Amino acid sequence: MARKKYGVKPPADRSEKSVVFNCIMRAHLNTLEGYPQFLGLLFLGGLKHPVLSAVGGCIILAGRVFYFLGYASGDAEKRQRGAWFHIGELICLGCVISGALSLL
């Protein structure tokens, strides 16, 4: 969608003309970079604490939406609006650590 709107053809991953496209692309790629860790934390934490992990996962997803919308506005500083998704990551990490310690 953004490629078509801003006229950026693949395989280019940035635009020399549009700062907004560059912000959208960076937000997208940043979200993809964190996705495997999100899934791992959610799965492993959910083995011992399914409800708490689900809450943490919802916080992560909601925070990522705010992060993306802020970053995609073209002002990279607005991405901080969704930085609270890290709270969800810490919740899921705590669930993983708790589950691992229970195996000792």
DSSP file (Angstrom, degrees, kcal/mol; ACC not computed):
  #  RESIDUE AA STRUCTURE BP1 BP2  ACC     N-H-->O    O-->H-N    N-H-->O    O-->H-N    TCO  KAPPA ALPHA  PHI   PSI    X-CA   Y-CA   Z-CA
    1    1 A M     >        0   0    0      0, 0.0     4,-2.5     0, 0.0     5,-0.2   0.000 360.0 360.0 360.0 -49.5    0.0    0.0    0.0
    2    2 A A  H  >  +     0   0    0      1,-0.2     4,-2.6     2,-0.2     6,-0.2   0.879 360.0  55.7 -67.9 -36.6    2.7    2.5    1.0
    3    3 A R  H  >>S+     0   0    0      1,-0.2     5,-2.2     2,-0.2     4,-0.9   0.934 111.8  43.0 -59.6 -45.3    4.9    1.6   -2.0
    4    4 A K  H  45S+     0   0    0      3,-0.2     3,-0.4     2,-0.2    -2,-0.2   0.920 114.4  50.3 -66.7 -43.9    2.0    2.3   -4.4
    5    5 A K  H  <5S+     0   0    0     -4,-2.5    -2,-0.2     1,-0.2    -1,-0.2   0.879 121.2  33.2 -63.1 -39.1    1.0    5.5   -2.6
    6    6 A Y  H  <5S-     0   0    0     -4,-2.6    -1,-0.2    -5,-0.2    -2,-0.2   0.378 109.3-117.8-102.8   3.8    4.6    6.9   -2.5
    7    7 A G  T  <5 +     0   0    0     -4,-0.9     2,-0.6    -3,-0.4    -3,-0.2   0.863  58.7 150.1  68.3  39.2    5.7    5.4   -5.8
    8    8 A V      < -     0   0    0     -5,-2.2    -1,-0.2    -6,-0.2    -2,-0.1  -0.920  31.3-154.1-107.4 118.0    8.5    3.2   -4.5
    9    9 A K    >   -     0   0    0     -2,-0.6     3,-1.4     1,-0.1    -5,-0.0  -0.681  30.4 -73.8 -93.3 142.9    9.1    0.1   -6.6
   10   10 A P  T 3  S+     0   0    0      0, 0.0     3,-0.1     0, 0.0    -1,-0.1  -0.363 109.9  35.8 -61.9 149.9   10.6   -3.1   -5.2
   11   11 A P  T 3  S+     0   0    0      0, 0.0    -3,-0.0     0, 0.0    -2,-0.0  -0.964  96.5  95.6 -92.0   7.9   13.4   -4.0   -4.4
   12   12 A A    <   -     0   0    0     -3,-1.4     3,-0.1     1,-0.1    -4,-0.0  -0.327  50.2-169.5 -60.1 137.0   14.0   -0.5   -3.0
   13   13 A D        +     0   0    0     -3,-0.1     2,-0.3     1,-0.1    -1,-0.1   0.262  66.0  37.9-113.8  10.9   13.3   -0.3    0.7
   14   14 A R  S    S-     0   0    0     11,-0.1     2,-0.4    12,-0.0     5,-0.1  -0.986  70.2-129.9-153.6 163.0   13.5    3.5    1.0
   15   15 A S        -     0   0    0      3,-0.4     7,-0.1    -2,-0.3    -7,-0.1  -0.924   4.0-155.4-117.7 138.3   12.6    6.6   -0.9
   16   16 A E  S    S+     0   0    0     -2,-0.4    -1,-0.1     1,-0.1     3,-0.1   0.685  99.7  40.5 -78.9 -18.8   14.9    9.6   -1.6
   17   17 A K  S    S+     0   0    0      1,-0.2     2,-0.6   -11,-0.1    -1,-0.1   0.765 107.1  59.1-100.4 -30.5   11.8   11.8   -1.9
   18   18 A S     >  -     0   0    0      1,-0.2     4,-1.5   -12,-0.1    -3,-0.4  -0.886  43.6-179.5-117.7 111.5    9.4   10.7    0.9
   19   19 A V  H  > S+     0   0    0     -2,-0.6     4,-2.2     2,-0.2     5,-0.2   0.850  89.2  58.8 -68.6 -35.2   10.3   10.8    4.6
   20   20 A V  H  > S+     0   0    0      1,-0.2     4,-2.5     2,-0.2    54,-0.2   0.921 104.2  49.7 -63.2 -44.1    6.9    9.4    5.4
   21   21 A F  H  > S+     0   0    0      1,-0.2     4,-2.9     2,-0.2     5,-0.2   0.924 109.5  52.1 -60.3 -43.0    7.5    6.3    3.3
   22   22 A N  H  X S+     0   0    0     -4,-1.5     4,-2.3     1,-0.2    -1,-0.2   0.889 110.4  48.0 -61.0 -39.3   10.8    5.8    5.0
   23   23 A C  H  X S+     0   0    0     -4,-2.2     4,-2.4     2,-0.2    -1,-0.2   0.904 112.0  49.3 -67.6 -41.4    9.2    6.0    8.4
   24   24 A I  H  X S+     0   0    0     -4,-2.5     4,-2.2    48,-0.2    -2,-0.2   0.930 113.0  47.2 -62.1 -45.5    6.4    3.6    7.4
   25   25 A M  H  X S+     0   0    0     -4,-2.9     4,-2.7     1,-0.2     5,-0.2   0.906 112.2  49.3 -64.7 -41.8    9.0    1.1    6.1
   26   26 A R  H  X S+     0   0    0     -4,-2.3     4,-2.6    -5,-0.2    -1,-0.2   0.904 110.9  49.6 -65.8 -40.6   11.2    1.4    9.2
   27   27 A A  H  X S+     0   0    0     -4,-2.4     4,-1.9     2,-0.2    -1,-0.2   0.907 112.5  48.6 -63.3 -41.1    8.2    0.8   11.5
   28   28 A H  H  X S+     0   0    0     -4,-2.2     4,-2.1     2,-0.2    -2,-0.2   0.943 114.0  44.8 -63.2 -49.0    7.2   -2.2    9.5
   29   29 A L  H  X S+     0   0    0     -4,-2.7     4,-2.2     1,-0.2    -2,-0.2   0.882 111.3  53.2 -66.1 -38.0   10.7   -3.7    9.5
   30   30 A N  H  X S+     0   0    0     -4,-2.6     4,-1.4     1,-0.2    -1,-0.2   0.891 108.8  49.9 -63.9 -38.6   11.2   -3.0   13.2
   31   31 A T  H  X S+     0   0    0     -4,-1.9     4,-0.7     1,-0.2    -1,-0.2   0.907 110.8  49.5 -65.6 -41.6    7.9   -4.8   14.0
   32   32 A L  H >< S+     0   0    0     -4,-2.1     3,-0.5     1,-0.2    -2,-0.2   0.860 106.1  57.0 -65.2 -35.3    9.0   -7.8   11.9
   33   33 A E  H 3< S+     0   0    0     -4,-2.2     4,-0.3     1,-0.2    -1,-0.2   0.851 111.5  42.2 -64.5 -34.1   12.4   -7.9   13.6
   34   34 A G  H 3X S+     0   0    0     -4,-1.4     4,-2.1    -3,-0.2    -1,-0.2   0.544  91.7  88.8 -89.1  -7.2   10.7   -8.2   17.0
   35   35 A Y  H <X S+     0   0    0     -4,-0.7     4,-2.5    -3,-0.5     5,-0.2   0.894  83.9  51.0 -63.6 -43.9    8.1  -10.7   15.9
   36   36 A P  H  > S+     0   0    0      0, 0.0     4,-2.4     0, 0.0    -1,-0.2   0.906 111.9  48.2 -61.7 -39.0   10.1  -14.0   16.6
   37   37 A Q  H  > S+     0   0    0     -4,-0.3     4,-2.8     2,-0.2     5,-0.3   0.906 110.6  52.6 -65.6 -40.0   10.9  -12.9   20.1
   38   38 A F  H  X S+     0   0    0     -4,-2.1     4,-2.5     1,-0.2     5,-0.2   0.940 111.5  45.2 -58.8 -49.2    7.3  -11.9   20.7
   39   39 A L  H  X S+     0   0    0     -4,-2.5     4,-2.6     2,-0.2     5,-0.2   0.905 113.8  49.7 -64.2 -41.3    6.1  -15.4   19.6
   40   40 A G  H  X S+     0   0    0     -4,-2.4     4,-2.7    -5,-0.2     5,-0.3   0.935 113.7  44.5 -63.3 -47.0    8.7  -17.2   21.6
   41   41 A L  H  X S+     0   0    0     -4,-2.8     4,-2.4     1,-0.2     5,-0.3   0.911 114.8  49.5 -63.6 -42.0    8.0  -15.2   24.8
   42   42 A L  H  X S+     0   0    0     -4,-2.5     4,-1.6    -5,-0.3    -2,-0.2   0.921 115.6  42.5 -64.5 -44.3    4.2  -15.6   24.3
   43   43 A F  H  X S+     0   0    0     -4,-2.6     4,-0.8    -5,-0.2    -2,-0.2   0.960 119.1  41.2 -67.8 -52.5    4.5  -19.4   23.7
   44   44 A L  H >X S+     0   0    0     -4,-2.7     3,-0.7    -5,-0.2     4,-0.6   0.893 117.5  47.3 -68.0 -39.6    7.0  -20.2   26.4
   45   45 A G  H >X S+     0   0    0     -4,-2.4     4,-2.5    -5,-0.3     3,-0.7   0.846 106.8  59.6 -67.5 -32.7    5.4  -18.0   29.0
   46   46 A G  H 3< S+     0   0    0     -4,-1.6    -1,-0.2    -5,-0.3    -2,-0.2   0.660  89.7  71.2 -71.4 -16.1    2.0  -19.3   28.2
   47   47 A L  H << S+     0   0    0     -4,-0.8    -1,-0.2    -3,-0.7    -2,-0.2   0.884 117.3  18.6 -66.0 -37.1    3.0  -22.8   29.1
   48   48 A K  H << S+     0   0    0     -3,-0.7    -2,-0.2    -4,-0.6    -1,-0.1   0.801 141.6  24.5-101.1 -38.6    3.1  -21.9   32.8
   49   49 A H     X  +     0   0    0     -4,-2.5     4,-2.4     1,-0.1     5,-0.2  -0.661  65.7 166.9-130.4  75.3    1.0  -18.7   33.0
   50   50 A P  H  > S+     0   0    0      0, 0.0     4,-2.0     0, 0.0    -1,-0.1   0.883  76.8  44.8 -63.1 -41.3   -1.4  -18.6   30.0
   51   51 A V  H  > S+     0   0    0      2,-0.2     4,-2.2     1,-0.2     5,-0.2   0.943 115.3  46.4 -70.3 -46.3   -3.7  -15.8   31.2
   52   52 A L  H  > S+     0   0    0      1,-0.2     4,-2.5     2,-0.2    -1,-0.2   0.889 113.2  50.3 -63.2 -39.5   -0.9  -13.5   32.3
   53   53 A S  H  X S+     0   0    0     -4,-2.4     4,-2.8     2,-0.2    -1,-0.2   0.885 108.6  52.6 -64.9 -38.1    1.0  -14.2   29.0
   54   54 A A  H  X S+     0   0    0     -4,-2.0     4,-2.3    -5,-0.2    -2,-0.2   0.903 109.3  48.9 -64.0 -40.6   -2.1  -13.4   27.0
   55   55 A V  H  X S+     0   0    0     -4,-2.2     4,-2.2     2,-0.2    -2,-0.2   0.936 112.2  48.5 -62.8 -46.3   -2.4  -10.1   28.9
   56   56 A G  H  X S+     0   0    0     -4,-2.5     4,-2.3     1,-0.2    -2,-0.2   0.899 110.6  51.8 -59.5 -41.0    1.2   -9.3   28.2
   57   57 A G  H  X S+     0   0    0     -4,-2.8     4,-2.5     1,-0.2    -1,-0.2   0.889 108.4  50.3 -63.6 -39.7    0.7  -10.3   24.5
   58   58 A C  H  X S+     0   0    0     -4,-2.3     4,-2.6     2,-0.2     5,-0.2   0.886 109.8  50.9 -65.5 -38.8   -2.3   -7.9   24.2
   59   59 A I  H  X S+     0   0    0     -4,-2.2     4,-2.5     2,-0.2    -2,-0.2   0.916 110.7  49.5 -63.6 -42.2   -0.2   -5.1   25.8
   60   60 A I  H  X S+     0   0    0     -4,-2.3     4,-2.5     2,-0.2    -2,-0.2   0.944 112.8  46.4 -61.3 -48.0    2.6   -5.8   23.2
   61   61 A L  H  X S+     0   0    0     -4,-2.5     4,-1.9     2,-0.2    -2,-0.2   0.925 114.1  46.6 -63.7 -44.9    0.1   -5.7   20.3
   62   62 A A  H  X S+     0   0    0     -4,-2.6     4,-2.0     1,-0.2    -1,-0.2   0.919 113.6  49.2 -64.0 -42.2   -1.6   -2.6   21.4
   63   63 A G  H  X S+     0   0    0     -4,-2.5     4,-2.6    -5,-0.2    -1,-0.2   0.878 108.5  53.6 -63.4 -37.9    1.7   -0.8   22.0
   64   64 A R  H  X S+     0   0    0     -4,-2.5     4,-2.9     2,-0.2    -1,-0.2   0.861 106.1  53.1 -65.8 -35.5    3.0   -1.9   18.6
   65   65 A V  H  X S+     0   0    0     -4,-1.9     4,-2.7     2,-0.2     5,-0.2   0.947 112.2  44.0 -64.1 -47.4   -0.1   -0.4   17.0
   66   66 A F  H  X S+     0   0    0     -4,-2.0     4,-2.3     2,-0.2    16,-0.3   0.897 113.7  51.9 -63.1 -39.6    0.5    3.0   18.7
   67   67 A Y  H  X S+     0   0    0     -4,-2.6     4,-2.6    15,-0.3     5,-0.2   0.945 112.4  45.3 -58.6 -49.9    4.2    2.7   17.9
   68   68 A F  H  X S+     0   0    0     -4,-2.9     4,-3.1     1,-0.2    -2,-0.2   0.930 113.3  48.4 -63.2 -46.8    3.5    2.1   14.2
   69   69 A L  H  X S+     0   0    0     -4,-2.7     4,-0.5     1,-0.2    -1,-0.2   0.890 113.8  47.4 -63.1 -39.2    0.9    4.8   13.9
   70   70 A G  H ><>S+     0   0    0     -4,-2.3     3,-0.7    -5,-0.2     5,-0.5   0.927 116.2  43.1 -66.3 -44.6    3.2    7.3   15.6
   71   71 A Y  H ><5S+     0   0    0     -4,-2.6     3,-1.6     7,-0.3    -2,-0.2   0.898 109.8  57.0 -68.0 -40.9    6.2    6.4   13.5
   72   72 A A  H 3<5S+     0   0    0     -4,-3.1    -1,-0.2     1,-0.3   -48,-0.2   0.593  86.3  80.5 -69.6  -9.6    4.2    6.2   10.3
   73   73 A S  T <<5S-     0   0    0     -3,-0.7    -1,-0.3    -4,-0.5    -2,-0.2   0.684 112.0-110.9 -69.3 -15.7    3.1    9.8   10.8
   74   74 A G  T < 5S+     0   0    0     -3,-1.6     2,-0.7   -54,-0.2    -2,-0.1   0.223  94.4 100.2 103.4 -13.6    6.5   10.9    9.4
   75   75 A D    > < -     0   0    0     -5,-0.5     3,-2.0     1,-0.1     4,-0.3  -0.898  58.4-161.4-106.8 104.3    7.8   12.3   12.7
   76   76 A A  G >  S+     0   0    0     -2,-0.7     3,-1.3     1,-0.3     4,-0.2   0.740  85.5  66.8 -60.4 -24.6   10.1    9.6   14.0
   77   77 A E  G >  S+     0   0    0      1,-0.3     3,-1.4     2,-0.1    -1,-0.3   0.759  87.3  68.8 -67.9 -23.6    9.9   11.0   17.6
   78   78 A K  G X  S+     0   0    0     -3,-2.0     3,-1.6    -8,-0.3    -7,-0.3   0.605  77.0  82.6 -72.4  -9.5    6.2   10.1   17.7
   79   79 A R  G X  S+     0   0    0     -3,-1.3     3,-1.5    -9,-0.3    -1,-0.3   0.744  74.4  74.8 -65.5 -20.5    7.1    6.4   17.8
   80   80 A Q  G X  S+     0   0    0     -3,-1.4     3,-1.6     1,-0.3    -1,-0.3   0.693  75.5  79.6 -64.9 -17.8    7.7    6.9   21.6
   81   81 A R  G <  S+     0   0    0     -3,-1.6     3,-0.3     1,-0.3    -1,-0.3   0.781  99.6  39.2 -60.9 -26.3    3.9    6.9   22.1
   82   82 A G  G X  S+     0   0    0     -3,-1.5     3,-1.8   -16,-0.3   -15,-0.3   0.253  80.0 109.9-107.1  12.6    3.9    3.1   21.8
   83   83 A A  T X   +     0   0    0     -3,-1.6     3,-1.8     1,-0.3     4,-0.2   0.674  59.6  81.7 -64.0 -15.5    7.1    2.4   23.8
   84   84 A W  T >>  +     0   0    0      1,-0.3     3,-1.4    -3,-0.3     4,-0.7   0.534  64.7  88.7 -69.5  -2.8    5.0    1.0   26.6
   85   85 A F  H <> S+     0   0    0     -3,-1.8     4,-1.5     1,-0.3     3,-0.4   0.756  74.0  71.9 -63.8 -20.2    4.8   -2.3   24.6
   86   86 A H  H <> S+     0   0    0     -3,-1.8     4,-2.3     1,-0.2    -1,-0.3   0.788  86.2  63.8 -64.9 -26.0    8.0   -3.1   26.5
   87   87 A I  H <> S+     0   0    0     -3,-1.4     4,-2.1     1,-0.2    -1,-0.2   0.921 102.6  48.8 -61.6 -42.8    5.9   -3.6   29.6
   88   88 A G  H  X S+     0   0    0     -4,-0.7     4,-2.4    -3,-0.4    -2,-0.2   0.873 108.7  53.3 -63.8 -37.2    4.1   -6.4   27.9
   89   89 A E  H  X S+     0   0    0     -4,-1.5     4,-2.7     1,-0.2    -2,-0.2   0.906 108.7  49.4 -63.4 -40.9    7.5   -7.9   26.9
   90   90 A L  H  X S+     0   0    0     -4,-2.3     4,-2.5     2,-0.2    -2,-0.2   0.878 109.4  52.2 -66.6 -36.8    8.6   -7.8   30.5
   91   91 A I  H  X S+     0   0    0     -4,-2.1     4,-1.9     2,-0.2    -2,-0.2   0.949 112.9  44.2 -62.3 -48.2    5.4   -9.5   31.7
   92   92 A C  H  X S+     0   0    0     -4,-2.4     4,-2.1     1,-0.2    -2,-0.2   0.893 112.6  52.1 -64.7 -39.1    5.9  -12.3   29.2
   93   93 A L  H  X S+     0   0    0     -4,-2.7     4,-2.7     1,-0.2    -1,-0.2   0.906 107.5  52.6 -63.3 -40.9    9.6  -12.6   30.1
   94   94 A G  H  X S+     0   0    0     -4,-2.5     4,-2.6     1,-0.2    -1,-0.2   0.886 107.9  51.5 -60.4 -38.7    8.7  -12.9   33.7
   95   95 A C  H  X S+     0   0    0     -4,-1.9     4,-2.3     2,-0.2    -1,-0.2   0.895 110.4  48.6 -64.3 -40.3    6.3  -15.7   32.8
   96   96 A V  H  X S+     0   0    0     -4,-2.1     4,-2.5     2,-0.2    -2,-0.2   0.936 112.8  47.1 -65.1 -46.6    9.1  -17.5   31.0
   97   97 A I  H  X S+     0   0    0     -4,-2.7     4,-2.7     1,-0.2     5,-0.2   0.913 111.9  50.8 -62.6 -43.0   11.5  -17.1   33.9
   98   98 A S  H  X S+     0   0    0     -4,-2.6     4,-1.7     1,-0.2    -1,-0.2   0.916 111.7  47.8 -60.5 -43.3    8.9  -18.3   36.3
   99   99 A G  H  X S+     0   0    0     -4,-2.3     4,-0.5     2,-0.2    -2,-0.2   0.890 112.2  49.2 -64.4 -39.5    8.2  -21.3   34.2
  100  100 A A  H >< S+     0   0    0     -4,-2.5     3,-1.0     1,-0.2     4,-0.4   0.910 110.4  50.3 -67.7 -41.2   11.9  -22.1   33.9
  101  101 A L  H >< S+     0   0    0     -4,-2.7     3,-1.0     1,-0.3    -1,-0.2   0.815 102.8  60.8 -66.8 -29.2   12.5  -21.7   37.6
  102  102 A S  H 3< S+     0   0    0     -4,-1.7    -1,-0.3     1,-0.2    -2,-0.2   0.691  98.6  59.0 -71.2 -16.2    9.6  -24.1   38.3
  103  103 A L  T <<        0   0    0     -3,-1.0    -1,-0.2    -4,-0.5    -2,-0.2   0.616 360.0 360.0 -85.6 -13.0   11.5  -26.8   36.4
  104  104 A L    <         0   0    0     -3,-1.0    -1,-0.2    -4,-0.4    -2,-0.1   0.490 360.0 360.0 -75.6 360.0   14.5  -26.7   38.7
